[in-house]
Amino acid sequence: MVRLDHLTIVVSNYTASRDWYVNNLGLRVEFENADAGFGGLEDDGAVELILVQHPLTQRQRDCTLTFQCDSVHEK
């Protein structure tokens, strides 16, 4: 079984981004450290959106998809 486990998005303002996803999409905060600029939001299907704050000039990537599977060796 393969399923999307979580999506990590790099944002320039964690608090503003968190508030947007909560207020507009109805996601709920699962965990966070707002002072450090990161947290996890979850939908009703248990898919998690991780927000990580980094200045625009220091970004190496904008998002990362993470999948969950039973085995990476089985076809």
PDB file with SEQRES, HELIX, SHEET and CRYST1 records, atoms N, CA, C and O in Angstrom:
SEQRES   1 A   75  MET VAL ARG LEU ASP HIS LEU THR ILE VAL VAL SER ASN          
SEQRES   2 A   75  TYR THR ALA SER ARG ASP TRP TYR VAL ASN ASN LEU GLY          
SEQRES   3 A   75  LEU ARG VAL GLU PHE GLU ASN ALA ASP ALA GLY PHE GLY          
SEQRES   4 A   75  GLY LEU GLU ASP ASP GLY ALA VAL GLU LEU ILE LEU VAL          
SEQRES   5 A   75  GLN HIS PRO LEU THR GLN ARG GLN ARG ASP CYS THR LEU          
SEQRES   6 A   75  THR PHE GLN CYS ASP SER VAL HIS GLU LYS                      
HELIX    1 AA1 TYR A   14  LEU A   25  1                                  12    
HELIX    2 AA2 LEU A   56  GLN A   58  5                                   3    
SHEET    1 AA1 5 ARG A  28  ASN A  33  0                                        
SHEET    2 AA1 5 PHE A  38  GLU A  42 -1                                        
SHEET    3 AA1 5 GLU A  48  GLN A  53 -1                                        
SHEET    4 AA1 5 VAL A   2  VAL A  11  1                                        
SHEET    5 AA1 5 CYS A  63  CYS A  69 -1                                        
CRYST1    1.000    1.000    1.000  90.00  90.00  90.00 P 1           1          
ATOM      1  N   MET A   1       0.835  -1.179   0.000  1.00  0.00           N  
ATOM      2  CA  MET A   1       0.000   0.000   0.000  1.00  0.00           C  
ATOM      3  C   MET A   1       0.879   1.242   0.000  1.00  0.00           C  
ATOM      4  O   MET A   1       1.814   1.351   0.793  1.00  0.00           O  
ATOM      5  N   VAL A   2       0.579   2.159  -0.878  1.00  0.00           N  
ATOM      6  CA  VAL A   2       1.297   3.424  -0.936  1.00  0.00           C  
ATOM      7  C   VAL A   2       0.289   4.541  -0.706  1.00  0.00           C  
ATOM      8  O   VAL A   2      -0.789   4.552  -1.301  1.00  0.00           O  
ATOM      9  N   ARG A   3       0.646   5.469   0.153  1.00  0.00           N  
ATOM     10  CA  ARG A   3      -0.222   6.624   0.374  1.00  0.00           C  
ATOM     11  C   ARG A   3       0.637   7.833   0.686  1.00  0.00           C  
ATOM     12  O   ARG A   3       1.755   7.715   1.189  1.00  0.00           O  
ATOM     13  N   LEU A   4       0.093   8.994   0.379  1.00  0.00           N  
ATOM     14  CA  LEU A   4       0.767  10.241   0.719  1.00  0.00           C  
ATOM     15  C   LEU A   4       0.732  10.385   2.230  1.00  0.00           C  
ATOM     16  O   LEU A   4      -0.342  10.366   2.833  1.00  0.00           O  
ATOM     17  N   ASP A   5       1.890  10.528   2.842  1.00  0.00           N  
ATOM     18  CA  ASP A   5       1.978  10.673   4.292  1.00  0.00           C  
ATOM     19  C   ASP A   5       1.922  12.137   4.686  1.00  0.00           C  
ATOM     20  O   ASP A   5       1.120  12.536   5.530  1.00  0.00           O  
ATOM     21  N   HIS A   6       2.795  12.947   4.057  1.00  0.00           N  
ATOM     22  CA  HIS A   6       2.744  14.376   4.331  1.00  0.00           C  
ATOM     23  C   HIS A   6       3.431  15.158   3.219  1.00  0.00           C  
ATOM     24  O   HIS A   6       4.232  14.627   2.449  1.00  0.00           O  
ATOM     25  N   LEU A   7       3.092  16.417   3.166  1.00  0.00           N  
ATOM     26  CA  LEU A   7       3.665  17.366   2.219  1.00  0.00           C  
ATOM     27  C   LEU A   7       4.287  18.479   3.037  1.00  0.00           C  
ATOM     28  O   LEU A   7       3.624  19.065   3.893  1.00  0.00           O  
ATOM     29  N   THR A   8       5.553  18.778   2.785  1.00  0.00           N  
ATOM     30  CA  THR A   8       6.238  19.868   3.468  1.00  0.00           C  
ATOM     31  C   THR A   8       6.352  21.050   2.524  1.00  0.00           C  
ATOM     32  O   THR A   8       6.830  20.914   1.397  1.00  0.00           O  
ATOM     33  N   ILE A   9       5.912  22.209   2.991  1.00  0.00           N  
ATOM     34  CA  ILE A   9       5.987  23.430   2.196  1.00  0.00           C  
ATOM     35  C   ILE A   9       6.831  24.452   2.955  1.00  0.00           C  
ATOM     36  O   ILE A   9       6.615  24.696   4.142  1.00  0.00           O  
ATOM     37  N   VAL A  10       7.786  25.039   2.257  1.00  0.00           N  
ATOM     38  CA  VAL A  10       8.612  26.101   2.825  1.00  0.00           C  
ATOM     39  C   VAL A  10       7.867  27.417   2.628  1.00  0.00           C  
ATOM     40  O   VAL A  10       7.443  27.740   1.518  1.00  0.00           O  
ATOM     41  N   VAL A  11       7.711  28.171   3.709  1.00  0.00           N  
ATOM     42  CA  VAL A  11       6.959  29.426   3.674  1.00  0.00           C  
ATOM     43  C   VAL A  11       7.822  30.554   4.244  1.00  0.00           C  
ATOM     44  O   VAL A  11       8.763  30.308   4.999  1.00  0.00           O  
ATOM     45  N   SER A  12       7.493  31.783   3.877  1.00  0.00           N  
ATOM     46  CA  SER A  12       8.266  32.914   4.394  1.00  0.00           C  
ATOM     47  C   SER A  12       7.719  33.421   5.730  1.00  0.00           C  
ATOM     48  O   SER A  12       8.424  34.111   6.467  1.00  0.00           O  
ATOM     49  N   ASN A  13       6.443  33.077   6.051  1.00  0.00           N  
ATOM     50  CA  ASN A  13       5.844  33.505   7.317  1.00  0.00           C  
ATOM     51  C   ASN A  13       4.972  32.360   7.827  1.00  0.00           C  
ATOM     52  O   ASN A  13       3.868  32.141   7.329  1.00  0.00           O  
ATOM     53  N   TYR A  14       5.475  31.635   8.822  1.00  0.00           N  
ATOM     54  CA  TYR A  14       4.759  30.462   9.326  1.00  0.00           C  
ATOM     55  C   TYR A  14       3.373  30.824   9.854  1.00  0.00           C  
ATOM     56  O   TYR A  14       2.386  30.198   9.466  1.00  0.00           O  
ATOM     57  N   THR A  15       3.284  31.806  10.717  1.00  0.00           N  
ATOM     58  CA  THR A  15       2.016  32.146  11.367  1.00  0.00           C  
ATOM     59  C   THR A  15       0.953  32.555  10.352  1.00  0.00           C  
ATOM     60  O   THR A  15      -0.188  32.099  10.432  1.00  0.00           O  
ATOM     61  N   ALA A  16       1.315  33.398   9.411  1.00  0.00           N  
ATOM     62  CA  ALA A  16       0.359  33.830   8.387  1.00  0.00           C  
ATOM     63  C   ALA A  16      -0.076  32.643   7.518  1.00  0.00           C  
ATOM     64  O   ALA A  16      -1.250  32.526   7.167  1.00  0.00           O  
ATOM     65  N   SER A  17       0.858  31.780   7.178  1.00  0.00           N  
ATOM     66  CA  SER A  17       0.534  30.606   6.360  1.00  0.00           C  
ATOM     67  C   SER A  17      -0.358  29.638   7.123  1.00  0.00           C  
ATOM     68  O   SER A  17      -1.343  29.139   6.579  1.00  0.00           O  
ATOM     69  N   ARG A  18      -0.022  29.370   8.376  1.00  0.00           N  
ATOM     70  CA  ARG A  18      -0.837  28.494   9.213  1.00  0.00           C  
ATOM     71  C   ARG A  18      -2.273  29.011   9.289  1.00  0.00           C  
ATOM     72  O   ARG A  18      -3.229  28.259   9.096  1.00  0.00           O  
ATOM     73  N   ASP A  19      -2.404  30.301   9.571  1.00  0.00           N  
ATOM     74  CA  ASP A  19      -3.731  30.898   9.693  1.00  0.00           C  
ATOM     75  C   ASP A  19      -4.522  30.782   8.401  1.00  0.00           C  
ATOM     76  O   ASP A  19      -5.729  30.543   8.434  1.00  0.00           O  
ATOM     77  N   TRP A  20      -3.853  30.949   7.257  1.00  0.00           N  
ATOM     78  CA  TRP A  20      -4.546  30.849   5.971  1.00  0.00           C  
ATOM     79  C   TRP A  20      -5.090  29.436   5.767  1.00  0.00           C  
ATOM     80  O   TRP A  20      -6.255  29.276   5.403  1.00  0.00           O  
ATOM     81  N   TYR A  21      -4.276  28.419   5.992  1.00  0.00           N  
ATOM     82  CA  TYR A  21      -4.711  27.030   5.787  1.00  0.00           C  
ATOM     83  C   TYR A  21      -5.807  26.631   6.774  1.00  0.00           C  
ATOM     84  O   TYR A  21      -6.724  25.895   6.412  1.00  0.00           O  
ATOM     85  N   VAL A  22      -5.722  27.104   8.002  1.00  0.00           N  
ATOM     86  CA  VAL A  22      -6.746  26.799   9.007  1.00  0.00           C  
ATOM     87  C   VAL A  22      -8.052  27.510   8.665  1.00  0.00           C  
ATOM     88  O   VAL A  22      -9.113  26.885   8.666  1.00  0.00           O  
ATOM     89  N   ASN A  23      -7.990  28.791   8.378  1.00  0.00           N  
ATOM     90  CA  ASN A  23      -9.200  29.590   8.142  1.00  0.00           C  
ATOM     91  C   ASN A  23      -9.864  29.339   6.795  1.00  0.00           C  
ATOM     92  O   ASN A  23     -11.090  29.394   6.694  1.00  0.00           O  
ATOM     93  N   ASN A  24      -9.071  29.063   5.755  1.00  0.00           N  
ATOM     94  CA  ASN A  24      -9.630  28.919   4.414  1.00  0.00           C  
ATOM     95  C   ASN A  24      -9.876  27.479   3.985  1.00  0.00           C  
ATOM     96  O   ASN A  24     -10.790  27.218   3.203  1.00  0.00           O  
ATOM     97  N   LEU A  25      -9.077  26.542   4.483  1.00  0.00           N  
ATOM     98  CA  LEU A  25      -9.239  25.147   4.083  1.00  0.00           C  
ATOM     99  C   LEU A  25      -9.729  24.256   5.212  1.00  0.00           C  
ATOM    100  O   LEU A  25     -10.020  23.080   4.992  1.00  0.00           O  
ATOM    101  N   GLY A  26      -9.824  24.803   6.420  1.00  0.00           N  
ATOM    102  CA  GLY A  26     -10.341  24.033   7.539  1.00  0.00           C  
ATOM    103  C   GLY A  26      -9.385  23.013   8.118  1.00  0.00           C  
ATOM    104  O   GLY A  26      -9.809  22.115   8.846  1.00  0.00           O  
ATOM    105  N   LEU A  27      -8.084  23.133   7.806  1.00  0.00           N  
ATOM    106  CA  LEU A  27      -7.118  22.209   8.409  1.00  0.00           C  
ATOM    107  C   LEU A  27      -6.991  22.532   9.892  1.00  0.00           C  
ATOM    108  O   LEU A  27      -7.266  23.656  10.312  1.00  0.00           O  
ATOM    109  N   ARG A  28      -6.579  21.559  10.676  1.00  0.00           N  
ATOM    110  CA  ARG A  28      -6.394  21.796  12.110  1.00  0.00           C  
ATOM    111  C   ARG A  28      -4.925  21.587  12.468  1.00  0.00           C  
ATOM    112  O   ARG A  28      -4.231  20.779  11.851  1.00  0.00           O  
ATOM    113  N   VAL A  29      -4.470  22.318  13.463  1.00  0.00           N  
ATOM    114  CA  VAL A  29      -3.079  22.239  13.906  1.00  0.00           C  
ATOM    115  C   VAL A  29      -2.896  20.945  14.685  1.00  0.00           C  
ATOM    116  O   VAL A  29      -3.582  20.706  15.678  1.00  0.00           O  
ATOM    117  N   GLU A  30      -1.966  20.111  14.227  1.00  0.00           N  
ATOM    118  CA  GLU A  30      -1.644  18.866  14.925  1.00  0.00           C  
ATOM    119  C   GLU A  30      -0.499  19.092  15.903  1.00  0.00           C  
ATOM    120  O   GLU A  30      -0.523  18.590  17.027  1.00  0.00           O  
ATOM    121  N   PHE A  31       0.508  19.854  15.464  1.00  0.00           N  
ATOM    122  CA  PHE A  31       1.627  20.227  16.331  1.00  0.00           C  
ATOM    123  C   PHE A  31       2.237  21.499  15.780  1.00  0.00           C  
ATOM    124  O   PHE A  31       2.070  21.816  14.602  1.00  0.00           O  
ATOM    125  N   GLU A  32       2.944  22.229  16.629  1.00  0.00           N  
ATOM    126  CA  GLU A  32       3.649  23.402  16.131  1.00  0.00           C  
ATOM    127  C   GLU A  32       4.632  23.930  17.167  1.00  0.00           C  
ATOM    128  O   GLU A  32       4.495  23.703  18.369  1.00  0.00           O  
ATOM    129  N   ASN A  33       5.610  24.631  16.660  1.00  0.00           N  
ATOM    130  CA  ASN A  33       6.499  25.468  17.450  1.00  0.00           C  
ATOM    131  C   ASN A  33       6.564  26.783  16.686  1.00  0.00           C  
ATOM    132  O   ASN A  33       7.459  26.999  15.869  1.00  0.00           O  
ATOM    133  N   ALA A  34       5.600  27.660  16.964  1.00  0.00           N  
ATOM    134  CA  ALA A  34       5.475  28.913  16.209  1.00  0.00           C  
ATOM    135  C   ALA A  34       6.710  29.781  16.377  1.00  0.00           C  
ATOM    136  O   ALA A  34       7.092  30.488  15.445  1.00  0.00           O  
ATOM    137  N   ASP A  35       7.345  29.744  17.548  1.00  0.00           N  
ATOM    138  CA  ASP A  35       8.560  30.545  17.760  1.00  0.00           C  
ATOM    139  C   ASP A  35       9.697  30.090  16.851  1.00  0.00           C  
ATOM    140  O   ASP A  35      10.502  30.907  16.404  1.00  0.00           O  
ATOM    141  N   ALA A  36       9.765  28.793  16.579  1.00  0.00           N  
ATOM    142  CA  ALA A  36      10.796  28.256  15.690  1.00  0.00           C  
ATOM    143  C   ALA A  36      10.355  28.278  14.231  1.00  0.00           C  
ATOM    144  O   ALA A  36      11.173  28.050  13.340  1.00  0.00           O  
ATOM    145  N   GLY A  37       9.075  28.549  13.970  1.00  0.00           N  
ATOM    146  CA  GLY A  37       8.584  28.685  12.597  1.00  0.00           C  
ATOM    147  C   GLY A  37       8.249  27.386  11.901  1.00  0.00           C  
ATOM    148  O   GLY A  37       8.506  27.256  10.704  1.00  0.00           O  
ATOM    149  N   PHE A  38       7.678  26.407  12.613  1.00  0.00           N  
ATOM    150  CA  PHE A  38       7.249  25.195  11.935  1.00  0.00           C  
ATOM    151  C   PHE A  38       6.054  24.581  12.653  1.00  0.00           C  
ATOM    152  O   PHE A  38       5.809  24.839  13.831  1.00  0.00           O  
ATOM    153  N   GLY A  39       5.317  23.759  11.907  1.00  0.00           N  
ATOM    154  CA  GLY A  39       4.179  23.069  12.482  1.00  0.00           C  
ATOM    155  C   GLY A  39       3.545  22.145  11.477  1.00  0.00           C  
ATOM    156  O   GLY A  39       3.840  22.192  10.283  1.00  0.00           O  
ATOM    157  N   GLY A  40       2.661  21.297  11.988  1.00  0.00           N  
ATOM    158  CA  GLY A  40       1.958  20.348  11.146  1.00  0.00           C  
ATOM    159  C   GLY A  40       0.462  20.569  11.214  1.00  0.00           C  
ATOM    160  O   GLY A  40      -0.104  20.715  12.298  1.00  0.00           O  
ATOM    161  N   LEU A  41      -0.176  20.594  10.063  1.00  0.00           N  
ATOM    162  CA  LEU A  41      -1.621  20.741   9.948  1.00  0.00           C  
ATOM    163  C   LEU A  41      -2.168  19.450   9.363  1.00  0.00           C  
ATOM    164  O   LEU A  41      -1.483  18.774   8.596  1.00  0.00           O  
ATOM    165  N   GLU A  42      -3.400  19.104   9.721  1.00  0.00           N  
ATOM    166  CA  GLU A  42      -3.965  17.847   9.250  1.00  0.00           C  
ATOM    167  C   GLU A  42      -5.374  18.052   8.719  1.00  0.00           C  
ATOM    168  O   GLU A  42      -6.124  18.897   9.209  1.00  0.00           O  
ATOM    169  N   ASP A  43      -5.723  17.253   7.695  1.00  0.00           N  
ATOM    170  CA  ASP A  43      -7.089  17.286   7.174  1.00  0.00           C  
ATOM    171  C   ASP A  43      -7.871  16.115   7.763  1.00  0.00           C  
ATOM    172  O   ASP A  43      -7.348  15.387   8.606  1.00  0.00           O  
ATOM    173  N   ASP A  44      -9.109  15.928   7.330  1.00  0.00           N  
ATOM    174  CA  ASP A  44      -9.948  14.848   7.852  1.00  0.00           C  
ATOM    175  C   ASP A  44      -9.487  13.466   7.394  1.00  0.00           C  
ATOM    176  O   ASP A  44      -9.880  12.458   7.981  1.00  0.00           O  
ATOM    177  N   GLY A  45      -8.665  13.411   6.360  1.00  0.00           N  
ATOM    178  CA  GLY A  45      -8.161  12.131   5.846  1.00  0.00           C  
ATOM    179  C   GLY A  45      -6.808  11.755   6.401  1.00  0.00           C  
ATOM    180  O   GLY A  45      -6.190  10.805   5.922  1.00  0.00           O  
ATOM    181  N   ALA A  46      -6.333  12.476   7.398  1.00  0.00           N  
ATOM    182  CA  ALA A  46      -5.047  12.227   8.070  1.00  0.00           C  
ATOM    183  C   ALA A  46      -3.832  12.511   7.182  1.00  0.00           C  
ATOM    184  O   ALA A  46      -2.739  12.008   7.443  1.00  0.00           O  
ATOM    185  N   VAL A  47      -4.023  13.315   6.135  1.00  0.00           N  
ATOM    186  CA  VAL A  47      -2.881  13.778   5.352  1.00  0.00           C  
ATOM    187  C   VAL A  47      -2.367  15.029   6.037  1.00  0.00           C  
ATOM    188  O   VAL A  47      -3.134  15.925   6.390  1.00  0.00           O  
ATOM    189  N   GLU A  48      -1.056  15.075   6.217  1.00  0.00           N  
ATOM    190  CA  GLU A  48      -0.465  16.167   6.983  1.00  0.00           C  
ATOM    191  C   GLU A  48       0.269  17.151   6.071  1.00  0.00           C  
ATOM    192  O   GLU A  48       0.977  16.755   5.145  1.00  0.00           O  
ATOM    193  N   LEU A  49       0.088  18.410   6.348  1.00  0.00           N  
ATOM    194  CA  LEU A  49       0.793  19.488   5.672  1.00  0.00           C  
ATOM    195  C   LEU A  49       1.757  20.082   6.692  1.00  0.00           C  
ATOM    196  O   LEU A  49       1.330  20.620   7.714  1.00  0.00           O  
ATOM    197  N   ILE A  50       3.048  19.985   6.421  1.00  0.00           N  
ATOM    198  CA  ILE A  50       4.074  20.536   7.296  1.00  0.00           C  
ATOM    199  C   ILE A  50       4.493  21.886   6.730  1.00  0.00           C  
ATOM    200  O   ILE A  50       4.854  21.981   5.557  1.00  0.00           O  
ATOM    201  N   LEU A  51       4.448  22.923   7.547  1.00  0.00           N  
ATOM    202  CA  LEU A  51       4.904  24.256   7.147  1.00  0.00           C  
ATOM    203  C   LEU A  51       6.209  24.545   7.861  1.00  0.00           C  
ATOM    204  O   LEU A  51       6.307  24.393   9.079  1.00  0.00           O  
ATOM    205  N   VAL A  52       7.211  24.963   7.101  1.00  0.00           N  
ATOM    206  CA  VAL A  52       8.527  25.286   7.649  1.00  0.00           C  
ATOM    207  C   VAL A  52       8.920  26.668   7.155  1.00  0.00           C  
ATOM    208  O   VAL A  52       8.963  26.916   5.950  1.00  0.00           O  
ATOM    209  N   GLN A  53       9.201  27.553   8.073  1.00  0.00           N  
ATOM    210  CA  GLN A  53       9.541  28.933   7.716  1.00  0.00           C  
ATOM    211  C   GLN A  53      11.031  29.064   7.428  1.00  0.00           C  
ATOM    212  O   GLN A  53      11.868  28.649   8.230  1.00  0.00           O  
ATOM    213  N   HIS A  54      11.356  29.652   6.262  1.00  0.00           N  
ATOM    214  CA  HIS A  54      12.727  29.995   5.875  1.00  0.00           C  
ATOM    215  C   HIS A  54      12.669  31.295   5.076  1.00  0.00           C  
ATOM    216  O   HIS A  54      11.739  31.494   4.295  1.00  0.00           O  
ATOM    217  N   PRO A  55      13.640  32.173   5.259  1.00  0.00           N  
ATOM    218  CA  PRO A  55      13.680  33.384   4.432  1.00  0.00           C  
ATOM    219  C   PRO A  55      13.768  33.014   2.949  1.00  0.00           C  
ATOM    220  O   PRO A  55      14.359  31.995   2.591  1.00  0.00           O  
ATOM    221  N   LEU A  56      13.186  33.836   2.106  1.00  0.00           N  
ATOM    222  CA  LEU A  56      13.170  33.553   0.672  1.00  0.00           C  
ATOM    223  C   LEU A  56      14.566  33.349   0.093  1.00  0.00           C  
ATOM    224  O   LEU A  56      14.736  32.528  -0.809  1.00  0.00           O  
ATOM    225  N   THR A  57      15.554  34.062   0.580  1.00  0.00           N  
ATOM    226  CA  THR A  57      16.896  33.961   0.020  1.00  0.00           C  
ATOM    227  C   THR A  57      17.620  32.686   0.422  1.00  0.00           C  
ATOM    228  O   THR A  57      18.637  32.354  -0.187  1.00  0.00           O  
ATOM    229  N   GLN A  58      17.131  31.952   1.431  1.00  0.00           N  
ATOM    230  CA  GLN A  58      17.807  30.745   1.903  1.00  0.00           C  
ATOM    231  C   GLN A  58      17.115  29.455   1.477  1.00  0.00           C  
ATOM    232  O   GLN A  58      17.519  28.375   1.909  1.00  0.00           O  
ATOM    233  N   ARG A  59      16.095  29.538   0.652  1.00  0.00           N  
ATOM    234  CA  ARG A  59      15.353  28.349   0.244  1.00  0.00           C  
ATOM    235  C   ARG A  59      16.141  27.508  -0.750  1.00  0.00           C  
ATOM    236  O   ARG A  59      16.672  28.021  -1.735  1.00  0.00           O  
ATOM    237  N   GLN A  60      16.207  26.226  -0.481  1.00  0.00           N  
ATOM    238  CA  GLN A  60      16.794  25.307  -1.440  1.00  0.00           C  
ATOM    239  C   GLN A  60      15.720  24.573  -2.228  1.00  0.00           C  
ATOM    240  O   GLN A  60      15.951  24.143  -3.358  1.00  0.00           O  
ATOM    241  N   ARG A  61      14.538  24.432  -1.624  1.00  0.00           N  
ATOM    242  CA  ARG A  61      13.390  23.837  -2.309  1.00  0.00           C  
ATOM    243  C   ARG A  61      12.127  24.430  -1.716  1.00  0.00           C  
ATOM    244  O   ARG A  61      12.137  24.939  -0.595  1.00  0.00           O  
ATOM    245  N   ASP A  62      11.050  24.364  -2.464  1.00  0.00           N  
ATOM    246  CA  ASP A  62       9.794  24.937  -1.999  1.00  0.00           C  
ATOM    247  C   ASP A  62       8.868  23.917  -1.346  1.00  0.00           C  
ATOM    248  O   ASP A  62       8.074  24.273  -0.475  1.00  0.00           O  
ATOM    249  N   CYS A  63       8.962  22.642  -1.760  1.00  0.00           N  
ATOM    250  CA  CYS A  63       8.101  21.632  -1.144  1.00  0.00           C  
ATOM    251  C   CYS A  63       8.721  20.250  -1.281  1.00  0.00           C  
ATOM    252  O   CYS A  63       9.580  20.017  -2.132  1.00  0.00           O  
ATOM    253  N   THR A  64       8.269  19.342  -0.427  1.00  0.00           N  
ATOM    254  CA  THR A  64       8.715  17.955  -0.442  1.00  0.00           C  
ATOM    255  C   THR A  64       7.505  17.061  -0.213  1.00  0.00           C  
ATOM    256  O   THR A  64       6.759  17.261   0.745  1.00  0.00           O  
ATOM    257  N   LEU A  65       7.304  16.078  -1.081  1.00  0.00           N  
ATOM    258  CA  LEU A  65       6.251  15.082  -0.900  1.00  0.00           C  
ATOM    259  C   LEU A  65       6.853  13.863  -0.223  1.00  0.00           C  
ATOM    260  O   LEU A  65       7.930  13.413  -0.615  1.00  0.00           O  
ATOM    261  N   THR A  66       6.183  13.319   0.785  1.00  0.00           N  
ATOM    262  CA  THR A  66       6.649  12.120   1.469  1.00  0.00           C  
ATOM    263  C   THR A  66       5.550  11.070   1.404  1.00  0.00           C  
ATOM    264  O   THR A  66       4.425  11.300   1.849  1.00  0.00           O  
ATOM    265  N   PHE A  67       5.895   9.905   0.838  1.00  0.00           N  
ATOM    266  CA  PHE A  67       4.939   8.815   0.720  1.00  0.00           C  
ATOM    267  C   PHE A  67       5.234   7.741   1.745  1.00  0.00           C  
ATOM    268  O   PHE A  67       6.372   7.589   2.189  1.00  0.00           O  
ATOM    269  N   GLN A  68       4.206   6.996   2.119  1.00  0.00           N  
ATOM    270  CA  GLN A  68       4.341   5.882   3.039  1.00  0.00           C  
ATOM    271  C   GLN A  68       4.004   4.618   2.261  1.00  0.00           C  
ATOM    272  O   GLN A  68       3.016   4.579   1.528  1.00  0.00           O  
ATOM    273  N   CYS A  69       4.836   3.574   2.423  1.00  0.00           N  
ATOM    274  CA  CYS A  69       4.568   2.326   1.735  1.00  0.00           C  
ATOM    275  C   CYS A  69       4.986   1.150   2.633  1.00  0.00           C  
ATOM    276  O   CYS A  69       5.740   1.321   3.590  1.00  0.00           O  
ATOM    277  N   ASP A  70       4.481  -0.037   2.302  1.00  0.00           N  
ATOM    278  CA  ASP A  70       4.812  -1.222   3.081  1.00  0.00           C  
ATOM    279  C   ASP A  70       6.279  -1.608   2.917  1.00  0.00           C  
ATOM    280  O   ASP A  70       6.943  -1.945   3.897  1.00  0.00           O  
ATOM    281  N   SER A  71       6.790  -1.561   1.685  1.00  0.00           N  
ATOM    282  CA  SER A  71       8.173  -1.939   1.425  1.00  0.00           C  
ATOM    283  C   SER A  71       8.663  -1.248   0.160  1.00  0.00           C  
ATOM    284  O   SER A  71       7.954  -1.208  -0.846  1.00  0.00           O  
ATOM    285  N   VAL A  72       9.861  -0.713   0.209  1.00  0.00           N  
ATOM    286  CA  VAL A  72      10.426  -0.090  -0.989  1.00  0.00           C  
ATOM    287  C   VAL A  72      11.058  -1.133  -1.894  1.00  0.00           C  
ATOM    288  O   VAL A  72      11.451  -0.821  -3.018  1.00  0.00           O  
ATOM    289  N   HIS A  73      11.161  -2.363  -1.419  1.00  0.00           N  
ATOM    290  CA  HIS A  73      11.813  -3.436  -2.195  1.00  0.00           C  
ATOM    291  C   HIS A  73      10.831  -4.294  -2.972  1.00  0.00           C  
ATOM    292  O   HIS A  73      11.230  -4.986  -3.909  1.00  0.00           O  
ATOM    293  N   GLU A  74       9.549  -4.267  -2.605  1.00  0.00           N  
ATOM    294  CA  GLU A  74       8.546  -5.048  -3.315  1.00  0.00           C  
ATOM    295  C   GLU A  74       7.978  -4.257  -4.473  1.00  0.00           C  
ATOM    296  O   GLU A  74       7.884  -3.031  -4.417  1.00  0.00           O  
ATOM    297  N   LYS A  75       7.603  -4.962  -5.518  1.00  0.00           N  
ATOM    298  CA  LYS A  75       7.004  -4.317  -6.686  1.00  0.00           C  
ATOM    299  C   LYS A  75       5.514  -4.458  -6.648  1.00  0.00           C  
ATOM    300  O   LYS A  75       4.825  -3.979  -7.549  1.00  0.00           O  
TER     301      LYS A  75                                                      
END                                                                             
